[in-house]
Amino acid sequence: MTVTEHISHPGQVLGDLVAINSLRTIAFTMLVSYHVVGLGTTSGLGLDYPQFLRFYADYLIHVRMPIFAVIAGFVYGMRPVHLPDYRRFIEGKVRRLLIPGAIAALVFALAGTLMGNRFGRTPADIWEIFFFPYAHYWYLQTMMVIFVGSALADALLKGRHTHWLFLGACAFSLSSFWPPMFFSLRTVPFLLPFFLFGVVLYRNFNLFYQARTLVLGLCLLAVLSVSYLQAQHYWAEGTLMLGRRTPSALVFGVAACTLLFLAMPRIALLDRLAPFAFTIYLYHVFGTSGMREVLEKLGVDALMPKAILGLIAGIALPIVIHKLAERTGLTRRLVLGLRK
């Protein structure tokens, strides 16, 4: 029996061969911990090199958001859209991504206005958060664009030639063309190859699985090679390489995501957290920033307690929000993007 026969049913893929739920939890944990650490010395914990957590946050830049896109592509591959269903598919993505994302972004902007931070918006420019990149919600706009374009291309091609689409997306990512900022189009070249790689990974999983020892070895070699280049760059420049649209970033991201898909075991605790992944993505910043404010008022200066408690708060608060939103059909639909 071939591996293709093993994975013919999506439930078997999720349950037996790919720890997709555990991967979702790993993905949002990387994101939440990044926002605990912060973008640089002016946000989060305000850390700079050579702090270990600064290295941790910057080292994962080429896998942190790509793993979300690969998961999305892999799941799309299980249930690809057909042309007659394309409109309903897009309407579902609007309900699932854009509406909850718009509500979360609006709440975040209002909170920023009340607190007087850089995420605050005036009544005159509040509309911009729905049409331009804003905080971490840019990802939802980018993925919506990717779903619109990729699903249409896939439907027209009837699921064929996905590997050519992936290679074309890689070339697009490495090109010098920069799309406009509107609706986060500028980050489409960054994430599109990873989404299509997820589709390729699902549709050719038998090949990856049967040659997994070789694949894992090559991917580990690629990760180590780029890590060596990162070390060289740090010793020369004092920072890691943070450019997203570079050959090393693309190789590192694809190799690291492949390692996670083929080597990640199912972990019961991580699986239990996976249903809250989208809500954690939307609302984790309220927990991380809120905990940081509380600890500063309490005079807690120790780095690791601030990092650990920030991570816990960034995961726990959205779970509470999720549980509360589940109670009514309206909040299930608007806040969580679920059907009533």
PABAFI-122592 format. One record per residue (C-alpha): residue number from 1; residue in three letters; x, y negated, z negated. Coordinates in steps of 0.2 Angstrom, whole numbers, always signed. Layout:
BEGIN
atom resi=NUM, resn=ALA, xx=X, yy=Y, zz=Z
...
# end
This chain:
BEGIN
atom resi=1, resn=MET, xx=+0, yy=+0, zz=+0
atom resi=2, resn=THR, xx=+7, yy=-17, zz=+5
atom resi=3, resn=VAL, xx=+8, yy=-32, zz=-6
atom resi=4, resn=THR, xx=-5, yy=-41, zz=+6
atom resi=5, resn=GLU, xx=-18, yy=-27, zz=+1
atom resi=6, resn=HIS, xx=-14, yy=-31, zz=-18
atom resi=7, resn=ILE, xx=-17, yy=-49, zz=-16
atom resi=8, resn=SER, xx=-32, yy=-48, zz=-4
atom resi=9, resn=HIS, xx=-44, yy=-54, zz=-18
atom resi=10, resn=PRO, xx=-39, yy=-71, zz=-26
atom resi=11, resn=GLY, xx=-43, yy=-65, zz=-44
atom resi=12, resn=GLN, xx=-29, yy=-52, zz=-42
atom resi=13, resn=VAL, xx=-17, yy=-65, zz=-36
atom resi=14, resn=LEU, xx=-21, yy=-76, zz=-51
atom resi=15, resn=GLY, xx=-21, yy=-62, zz=-63
atom resi=16, resn=ASP, xx=-8, yy=-49, zz=-57
atom resi=17, resn=LEU, xx=+6, yy=-57, zz=-47
atom resi=18, resn=VAL, xx=+5, yy=-76, zz=-49
atom resi=19, resn=ALA, xx=+3, yy=-83, zz=-67
atom resi=20, resn=ILE, xx=-6, yy=-98, zz=-59
atom resi=21, resn=ASN, xx=-14, yy=-104, zz=-75
atom resi=22, resn=SER, xx=+2, yy=-103, zz=-85
atom resi=23, resn=LEU, xx=+10, yy=-113, zz=-71
atom resi=24, resn=ARG, xx=-4, yy=-126, zz=-72
atom resi=25, resn=THR, xx=+1, yy=-128, zz=-91
atom resi=26, resn=ILE, xx=+19, yy=-129, zz=-87
atom resi=27, resn=ALA, xx=+15, yy=-143, zz=-74
atom resi=28, resn=PHE, xx=+5, yy=-154, zz=-86
atom resi=29, resn=THR, xx=+18, yy=-151, zz=-100
atom resi=30, resn=MET, xx=+32, yy=-158, zz=-89
atom resi=31, resn=LEU, xx=+21, yy=-173, zz=-85
atom resi=32, resn=VAL, xx=+16, yy=-177, zz=-103
atom resi=33, resn=SER, xx=+33, yy=-175, zz=-109
atom resi=34, resn=TYR, xx=+40, yy=-186, zz=-96
atom resi=35, resn=HIS, xx=+27, yy=-200, zz=-101
atom resi=36, resn=VAL, xx=+33, yy=-197, zz=-119
atom resi=37, resn=VAL, xx=+51, yy=-200, zz=-114
atom resi=38, resn=GLY, xx=+46, yy=-214, zz=-103
atom resi=39, resn=LEU, xx=+52, yy=-221, zz=-86
atom resi=40, resn=GLY, xx=+67, yy=-230, zz=-93
atom resi=41, resn=THR, xx=+73, yy=-241, zz=-107
atom resi=42, resn=THR, xx=+57, yy=-252, zz=-106
atom resi=43, resn=SER, xx=+44, yy=-238, zz=-109
atom resi=44, resn=GLY, xx=+41, yy=-223, zz=-119
atom resi=45, resn=LEU, xx=+55, yy=-219, zz=-131
atom resi=46, resn=GLY, xx=+66, yy=-232, zz=-122
atom resi=47, resn=LEU, xx=+80, yy=-219, zz=-119
atom resi=48, resn=ASP, xx=+95, yy=-222, zz=-108
atom resi=49, resn=TYR, xx=+109, yy=-210, zz=-103
atom resi=50, resn=PRO, xx=+117, yy=-200, zz=-111
atom resi=51, resn=GLN, xx=+102, yy=-196, zz=-121
atom resi=52, resn=PHE, xx=+97, yy=-178, zz=-118
atom resi=53, resn=LEU, xx=+79, yy=-182, zz=-116
atom resi=54, resn=ARG, xx=+84, yy=-195, zz=-103
atom resi=55, resn=PHE, xx=+93, yy=-181, zz=-93
atom resi=56, resn=TYR, xx=+78, yy=-169, zz=-96
atom resi=57, resn=ALA, xx=+65, yy=-182, zz=-89
atom resi=58, resn=ASP, xx=+76, yy=-187, zz=-74
atom resi=59, resn=TYR, xx=+82, yy=-170, zz=-69
atom resi=60, resn=LEU, xx=+64, yy=-164, zz=-67
atom resi=61, resn=ILE, xx=+59, yy=-178, zz=-56
atom resi=62, resn=HIS, xx=+60, yy=-167, zz=-40
atom resi=63, resn=VAL, xx=+49, yy=-153, zz=-47
atom resi=64, resn=ARG, xx=+37, yy=-162, zz=-59
atom resi=65, resn=MET, xx=+24, yy=-168, zz=-46
atom resi=66, resn=PRO, xx=+29, yy=-156, zz=-32
atom resi=67, resn=ILE, xx=+23, yy=-141, zz=-43
atom resi=68, resn=PHE, xx=+6, yy=-149, zz=-44
atom resi=69, resn=ALA, xx=+5, yy=-150, zz=-25
atom resi=70, resn=VAL, xx=+12, yy=-132, zz=-23
atom resi=71, resn=ILE, xx=-2, yy=-126, zz=-34
atom resi=72, resn=ALA, xx=-15, yy=-136, zz=-25
atom resi=73, resn=GLY, xx=-9, yy=-129, zz=-8
atom resi=74, resn=PHE, xx=-8, yy=-111, zz=-15
atom resi=75, resn=VAL, xx=-26, yy=-112, zz=-22
atom resi=76, resn=TYR, xx=-32, yy=-120, zz=-5
atom resi=77, resn=GLY, xx=-24, yy=-105, zz=+4
atom resi=78, resn=MET, xx=-36, yy=-94, zz=-6
atom resi=79, resn=ARG, xx=-51, yy=-103, zz=+0
atom resi=80, resn=PRO, xx=-47, yy=-112, zz=+16
atom resi=81, resn=VAL, xx=-60, yy=-124, zz=+24
atom resi=82, resn=HIS, xx=-68, yy=-119, zz=+41
atom resi=83, resn=LEU, xx=-73, yy=-133, zz=+52
atom resi=84, resn=PRO, xx=-92, yy=-132, zz=+49
atom resi=85, resn=ASP, xx=-89, yy=-134, zz=+30
atom resi=86, resn=TYR, xx=-76, yy=-148, zz=+32
atom resi=87, resn=ARG, xx=-88, yy=-162, zz=+27
atom resi=88, resn=ARG, xx=-94, yy=-152, zz=+11
atom resi=89, resn=PHE, xx=-76, yy=-148, zz=+7
atom resi=90, resn=ILE, xx=-71, yy=-167, zz=+7
atom resi=91, resn=GLU, xx=-87, yy=-172, zz=-3
atom resi=92, resn=GLY, xx=-81, yy=-159, zz=-16
atom resi=93, resn=LYS, xx=-64, yy=-166, zz=-17
atom resi=94, resn=VAL, xx=-72, yy=-184, zz=-19
atom resi=95, resn=ARG, xx=-82, yy=-177, zz=-34
atom resi=96, resn=ARG, xx=-68, yy=-167, zz=-41
atom resi=97, resn=LEU, xx=-54, yy=-179, zz=-39
atom resi=98, resn=LEU, xx=-58, yy=-197, zz=-35
atom resi=99, resn=ILE, xx=-73, yy=-200, zz=-46
atom resi=100, resn=PRO, xx=-66, yy=-194, zz=-62
atom resi=101, resn=GLY, xx=-49, yy=-202, zz=-58
atom resi=102, resn=ALA, xx=-58, yy=-219, zz=-54
atom resi=103, resn=ILE, xx=-66, yy=-218, zz=-71
atom resi=104, resn=ALA, xx=-50, yy=-213, zz=-80
atom resi=105, resn=ALA, xx=-40, yy=-227, zz=-71
atom resi=106, resn=LEU, xx=-54, yy=-240, zz=-76
atom resi=107, resn=VAL, xx=-53, yy=-235, zz=-94
atom resi=108, resn=PHE, xx=-34, yy=-236, zz=-94
atom resi=109, resn=ALA, xx=-34, yy=-253, zz=-86
atom resi=110, resn=LEU, xx=-47, yy=-260, zz=-98
atom resi=111, resn=ALA, xx=-37, yy=-253, zz=-113
atom resi=112, resn=GLY, xx=-21, yy=-261, zz=-105
atom resi=113, resn=THR, xx=-30, yy=-277, zz=-104
atom resi=114, resn=LEU, xx=-36, yy=-276, zz=-122
atom resi=115, resn=MET, xx=-18, yy=-272, zz=-128
atom resi=116, resn=GLY, xx=-10, yy=-285, zz=-116
atom resi=117, resn=ASN, xx=+2, yy=-273, zz=-108
atom resi=118, resn=ARG, xx=+8, yy=-271, zz=-90
atom resi=119, resn=PHE, xx=-6, yy=-260, zz=-85
atom resi=120, resn=GLY, xx=-19, yy=-273, zz=-89
atom resi=121, resn=ARG, xx=-30, yy=-281, zz=-75
atom resi=122, resn=THR, xx=-40, yy=-297, zz=-74
atom resi=123, resn=PRO, xx=-58, yy=-296, zz=-68
atom resi=124, resn=ALA, xx=-52, yy=-303, zz=-51
atom resi=125, resn=ASP, xx=-39, yy=-289, zz=-47
atom resi=126, resn=ILE, xx=-47, yy=-274, zz=-56
atom resi=127, resn=TRP, xx=-53, yy=-268, zz=-39
atom resi=128, resn=GLU, xx=-35, yy=-265, zz=-34
atom resi=129, resn=ILE, xx=-33, yy=-250, zz=-45
atom resi=130, resn=PHE, xx=-46, yy=-240, zz=-34
atom resi=131, resn=PHE, xx=-37, yy=-243, zz=-18
atom resi=132, resn=PHE, xx=-18, yy=-245, zz=-22
atom resi=133, resn=PRO, xx=-6, yy=-235, zz=-33
atom resi=134, resn=TYR, xx=-9, yy=-238, zz=-51
atom resi=135, resn=ALA, xx=+0, yy=-229, zz=-66
atom resi=136, resn=HIS, xx=+0, yy=-210, zz=-63
atom resi=137, resn=TYR, xx=-17, yy=-210, zz=-54
atom resi=138, resn=TRP, xx=-8, yy=-213, zz=-38
atom resi=139, resn=TYR, xx=-6, yy=-194, zz=-37
atom resi=140, resn=LEU, xx=-25, yy=-192, zz=-35
atom resi=141, resn=GLN, xx=-26, yy=-204, zz=-20
atom resi=142, resn=THR, xx=-11, yy=-196, zz=-12
atom resi=143, resn=MET, xx=-18, yy=-178, zz=-14
atom resi=144, resn=MET, xx=-35, yy=-184, zz=-7
atom resi=145, resn=VAL, xx=-26, yy=-190, zz=+9
atom resi=146, resn=ILE, xx=-17, yy=-174, zz=+10
atom resi=147, resn=PHE, xx=-33, yy=-164, zz=+8
atom resi=148, resn=VAL, xx=-42, yy=-174, zz=+21
atom resi=149, resn=GLY, xx=-28, yy=-172, zz=+34
atom resi=150, resn=SER, xx=-21, yy=-155, zz=+30
atom resi=151, resn=ALA, xx=-38, yy=-147, zz=+29
atom resi=152, resn=LEU, xx=-44, yy=-154, zz=+45
atom resi=153, resn=ALA, xx=-28, yy=-148, zz=+54
atom resi=154, resn=ASP, xx=-30, yy=-131, zz=+46
atom resi=155, resn=ALA, xx=-48, yy=-129, zz=+51
atom resi=156, resn=LEU, xx=-44, yy=-135, zz=+69
atom resi=157, resn=LEU, xx=-29, yy=-122, zz=+70
atom resi=158, resn=LYS, xx=-40, yy=-109, zz=+62
atom resi=159, resn=GLY, xx=-27, yy=-106, zz=+48
atom resi=160, resn=ARG, xx=-13, yy=-103, zz=+61
atom resi=161, resn=HIS, xx=+4, yy=-111, zz=+62
atom resi=162, resn=THR, xx=+5, yy=-117, zz=+44
atom resi=163, resn=HIS, xx=+24, yy=-114, zz=+44
atom resi=164, resn=TRP, xx=+26, yy=-126, zz=+58
atom resi=165, resn=LEU, xx=+15, yy=-139, zz=+49
atom resi=166, resn=PHE, xx=+26, yy=-137, zz=+34
atom resi=167, resn=LEU, xx=+42, yy=-139, zz=+44
atom resi=168, resn=GLY, xx=+35, yy=-155, zz=+52
atom resi=169, resn=ALA, xx=+30, yy=-161, zz=+35
atom resi=170, resn=CYS, xx=+48, yy=-159, zz=+29
atom resi=171, resn=ALA, xx=+55, yy=-169, zz=+44
atom resi=172, resn=PHE, xx=+42, yy=-182, zz=+41
atom resi=173, resn=SER, xx=+47, yy=-183, zz=+22
atom resi=174, resn=LEU, xx=+66, yy=-185, zz=+27
atom resi=175, resn=SER, xx=+62, yy=-198, zz=+41
atom resi=176, resn=SER, xx=+64, yy=-217, zz=+38
atom resi=177, resn=PHE, xx=+46, yy=-220, zz=+41
atom resi=178, resn=TRP, xx=+37, yy=-228, zz=+26
atom resi=179, resn=PRO, xx=+18, yy=-228, zz=+26
atom resi=180, resn=PRO, xx=+9, yy=-243, zz=+18
atom resi=181, resn=MET, xx=+5, yy=-244, zz=+0
atom resi=182, resn=PHE, xx=-14, yy=-243, zz=+3
atom resi=183, resn=PHE, xx=-22, yy=-228, zz=-6
atom resi=184, resn=SER, xx=-5, yy=-222, zz=-11
atom resi=185, resn=LEU, xx=-1, yy=-217, zz=+8
atom resi=186, resn=ARG, xx=+17, yy=-221, zz=+4
atom resi=187, resn=THR, xx=+19, yy=-205, zz=-7
atom resi=188, resn=VAL, xx=+11, yy=-194, zz=+6
atom resi=189, resn=PRO, xx=+27, yy=-189, zz=+14
atom resi=190, resn=PHE, xx=+34, yy=-185, zz=-3
atom resi=191, resn=LEU, xx=+21, yy=-172, zz=-8
atom resi=192, resn=LEU, xx=+14, yy=-166, zz=+9
atom resi=193, resn=PRO, xx=+28, yy=-153, zz=+12
atom resi=194, resn=PHE, xx=+25, yy=-146, zz=-6
atom resi=195, resn=PHE, xx=+6, yy=-144, zz=-3
atom resi=196, resn=LEU, xx=+9, yy=-135, zz=+14
atom resi=197, resn=PHE, xx=+23, yy=-125, zz=+6
atom resi=198, resn=GLY, xx=+10, yy=-119, zz=-7
atom resi=199, resn=VAL, xx=-1, yy=-114, zz=+8
atom resi=200, resn=VAL, xx=+13, yy=-105, zz=+17
atom resi=201, resn=LEU, xx=+18, yy=-96, zz=+0
atom resi=202, resn=TYR, xx=+0, yy=-89, zz=-2
atom resi=203, resn=ARG, xx=-2, yy=-84, zz=+17
atom resi=204, resn=ASN, xx=+15, yy=-75, zz=+17
atom resi=205, resn=PHE, xx=+16, yy=-69, zz=-1
atom resi=206, resn=ASN, xx=+19, yy=-52, zz=+4
atom resi=207, resn=LEU, xx=+35, yy=-57, zz=+12
atom resi=208, resn=PHE, xx=+40, yy=-67, zz=-3
atom resi=209, resn=TYR, xx=+35, yy=-53, zz=-15
atom resi=210, resn=GLN, xx=+44, yy=-39, zz=-6
atom resi=211, resn=ALA, xx=+60, yy=-49, zz=-4
atom resi=212, resn=ARG, xx=+58, yy=-57, zz=-21
atom resi=213, resn=THR, xx=+75, yy=-52, zz=-28
atom resi=214, resn=LEU, xx=+84, yy=-60, zz=-13
atom resi=215, resn=VAL, xx=+72, yy=-75, zz=-13
atom resi=216, resn=LEU, xx=+75, yy=-78, zz=-32
atom resi=217, resn=GLY, xx=+94, yy=-77, zz=-29
atom resi=218, resn=LEU, xx=+94, yy=-89, zz=-15
atom resi=219, resn=CYS, xx=+82, yy=-101, zz=-24
atom resi=220, resn=LEU, xx=+93, yy=-100, zz=-40
atom resi=221, resn=LEU, xx=+108, yy=-104, zz=-29
atom resi=222, resn=ALA, xx=+100, yy=-119, zz=-22
atom resi=223, resn=VAL, xx=+94, yy=-125, zz=-39
atom resi=224, resn=LEU, xx=+112, yy=-123, zz=-46
atom resi=225, resn=SER, xx=+120, yy=-131, zz=-30
atom resi=226, resn=VAL, xx=+109, yy=-147, zz=-32
atom resi=227, resn=SER, xx=+112, yy=-147, zz=-50
atom resi=228, resn=TYR, xx=+131, yy=-148, zz=-47
atom resi=229, resn=LEU, xx=+128, yy=-162, zz=-35
atom resi=230, resn=GLN, xx=+118, yy=-171, zz=-48
atom resi=231, resn=ALA, xx=+132, yy=-169, zz=-61
atom resi=232, resn=GLN, xx=+144, yy=-176, zz=-48
atom resi=233, resn=HIS, xx=+133, yy=-191, zz=-45
atom resi=234, resn=TYR, xx=+131, yy=-194, zz=-64
atom resi=235, resn=TRP, xx=+150, yy=-194, zz=-67
atom resi=236, resn=ALA, xx=+152, yy=-206, zz=-52
atom resi=237, resn=GLU, xx=+137, yy=-217, zz=-54
atom resi=238, resn=GLY, xx=+131, yy=-215, zz=-72
atom resi=239, resn=THR, xx=+114, yy=-209, zz=-67
atom resi=240, resn=LEU, xx=+106, yy=-194, zz=-59
atom resi=241, resn=MET, xx=+100, yy=-194, zz=-41
atom resi=242, resn=LEU, xx=+82, yy=-200, zz=-42
atom resi=243, resn=GLY, xx=+77, yy=-203, zz=-23
atom resi=244, resn=ARG, xx=+62, yy=-192, zz=-19
atom resi=245, resn=ARG, xx=+64, yy=-191, zz=+0
atom resi=246, resn=THR, xx=+81, yy=-184, zz=+2
atom resi=247, resn=PRO, xx=+87, yy=-166, zz=+8
atom resi=248, resn=SER, xx=+93, yy=-162, zz=-10
atom resi=249, resn=ALA, xx=+77, yy=-167, zz=-18
atom resi=250, resn=LEU, xx=+67, yy=-157, zz=-5
atom resi=251, resn=VAL, xx=+78, yy=-141, zz=-7
atom resi=252, resn=PHE, xx=+78, yy=-143, zz=-26
atom resi=253, resn=GLY, xx=+59, yy=-145, zz=-27
atom resi=254, resn=VAL, xx=+55, yy=-130, zz=-15
atom resi=255, resn=ALA, xx=+67, yy=-119, zz=-23
atom resi=256, resn=ALA, xx=+62, yy=-123, zz=-41
atom resi=257, resn=CYS, xx=+44, yy=-121, zz=-37
atom resi=258, resn=THR, xx=+47, yy=-104, zz=-29
atom resi=259, resn=LEU, xx=+57, yy=-98, zz=-44
atom resi=260, resn=LEU, xx=+42, yy=-103, zz=-55
atom resi=261, resn=PHE, xx=+29, yy=-94, zz=-44
atom resi=262, resn=LEU, xx=+39, yy=-78, zz=-42
atom resi=263, resn=ALA, xx=+47, yy=-77, zz=-60
atom resi=264, resn=MET, xx=+34, yy=-86, zz=-71
atom resi=265, resn=PRO, xx=+26, yy=-73, zz=-83
atom resi=266, resn=ARG, xx=+8, yy=-74, zz=-89
atom resi=267, resn=ILE, xx=+8, yy=-82, zz=-107
atom resi=268, resn=ALA, xx=-9, yy=-81, zz=-116
atom resi=269, resn=LEU, xx=-7, yy=-97, zz=-125
atom resi=270, resn=LEU, xx=-3, yy=-106, zz=-109
atom resi=271, resn=ASP, xx=-17, yy=-98, zz=-100
atom resi=272, resn=ARG, xx=-30, yy=-104, zz=-113
atom resi=273, resn=LEU, xx=-24, yy=-122, zz=-110
atom resi=274, resn=ALA, xx=-26, yy=-121, zz=-91
atom resi=275, resn=PRO, xx=-44, yy=-126, zz=-90
atom resi=276, resn=PHE, xx=-40, yy=-143, zz=-98
atom resi=277, resn=ALA, xx=-26, yy=-146, zz=-85
atom resi=278, resn=PHE, xx=-35, yy=-160, zz=-75
atom resi=279, resn=THR, xx=-42, yy=-169, zz=-91
atom resi=280, resn=ILE, xx=-25, yy=-169, zz=-98
atom resi=281, resn=TYR, xx=-18, yy=-176, zz=-82
atom resi=282, resn=LEU, xx=-31, yy=-190, zz=-83
atom resi=283, resn=TYR, xx=-30, yy=-195, zz=-101
atom resi=284, resn=HIS, xx=-14, yy=-189, zz=-109
atom resi=285, resn=VAL, xx=-7, yy=-207, zz=-108
atom resi=286, resn=PHE, xx=-19, yy=-212, zz=-122
atom resi=287, resn=GLY, xx=-12, yy=-199, zz=-133
atom resi=288, resn=THR, xx=+6, yy=-202, zz=-130
atom resi=289, resn=SER, xx=+5, yy=-221, zz=-131
atom resi=290, resn=GLY, xx=-7, yy=-220, zz=-146
atom resi=291, resn=MET, xx=+4, yy=-208, zz=-156
atom resi=292, resn=ARG, xx=+19, yy=-219, zz=-152
atom resi=293, resn=GLU, xx=+10, yy=-234, zz=-159
atom resi=294, resn=VAL, xx=+5, yy=-225, zz=-175
atom resi=295, resn=LEU, xx=+23, yy=-218, zz=-178
atom resi=296, resn=GLU, xx=+30, yy=-236, zz=-175
atom resi=297, resn=LYS, xx=+18, yy=-243, zz=-188
atom resi=298, resn=LEU, xx=+23, yy=-229, zz=-200
atom resi=299, resn=GLY, xx=+41, yy=-233, zz=-198
atom resi=300, resn=VAL, xx=+46, yy=-216, zz=-190
atom resi=301, resn=ASP, xx=+62, yy=-218, zz=-181
atom resi=302, resn=ALA, xx=+68, yy=-200, zz=-179
atom resi=303, resn=LEU, xx=+68, yy=-196, zz=-160
atom resi=304, resn=MET, xx=+63, yy=-178, zz=-160
atom resi=305, resn=PRO, xx=+48, yy=-180, zz=-172
atom resi=306, resn=LYS, xx=+42, yy=-194, zz=-160
atom resi=307, resn=ALA, xx=+44, yy=-184, zz=-145
atom resi=308, resn=ILE, xx=+36, yy=-168, zz=-152
atom resi=309, resn=LEU, xx=+21, yy=-177, zz=-160
atom resi=310, resn=GLY, xx=+19, yy=-188, zz=-144
atom resi=311, resn=LEU, xx=+18, yy=-172, zz=-133
atom resi=312, resn=ILE, xx=+6, yy=-164, zz=-145
atom resi=313, resn=ALA, xx=-5, yy=-179, zz=-145
atom resi=314, resn=GLY, xx=-4, yy=-181, zz=-126
atom resi=315, resn=ILE, xx=-11, yy=-163, zz=-125
atom resi=316, resn=ALA, xx=-23, yy=-163, zz=-139
atom resi=317, resn=LEU, xx=-33, yy=-179, zz=-136
atom resi=318, resn=PRO, xx=-38, yy=-175, zz=-118
atom resi=319, resn=ILE, xx=-44, yy=-158, zz=-125
atom resi=320, resn=VAL, xx=-55, yy=-167, zz=-137
atom resi=321, resn=ILE, xx=-61, yy=-178, zz=-123
atom resi=322, resn=HIS, xx=-64, yy=-163, zz=-112
atom resi=323, resn=LYS, xx=-75, yy=-154, zz=-125
atom resi=324, resn=LEU, xx=-85, yy=-169, zz=-128
atom resi=325, resn=ALA, xx=-88, yy=-172, zz=-110
atom resi=326, resn=GLU, xx=-94, yy=-155, zz=-107
atom resi=327, resn=ARG, xx=-109, yy=-158, zz=-118
atom resi=328, resn=THR, xx=-120, yy=-167, zz=-105
atom resi=329, resn=GLY, xx=-122, yy=-164, zz=-86
atom resi=330, resn=LEU, xx=-118, yy=-182, zz=-82
atom resi=331, resn=THR, xx=-102, yy=-183, zz=-91
atom resi=332, resn=ARG, xx=-97, yy=-166, zz=-85
atom resi=333, resn=ARG, xx=-99, yy=-173, zz=-67
atom resi=334, resn=LEU, xx=-92, yy=-190, zz=-69
atom resi=335, resn=VAL, xx=-78, yy=-187, zz=-82
atom resi=336, resn=LEU, xx=-73, yy=-170, zz=-78
atom resi=337, resn=GLY, xx=-78, yy=-168, zz=-60
atom resi=338, resn=LEU, xx=-88, yy=-153, zz=-63
atom resi=339, resn=ARG, xx=-105, yy=-148, zz=-56
atom resi=340, resn=LYS, xx=-119, yy=-151, zz=-68
# end
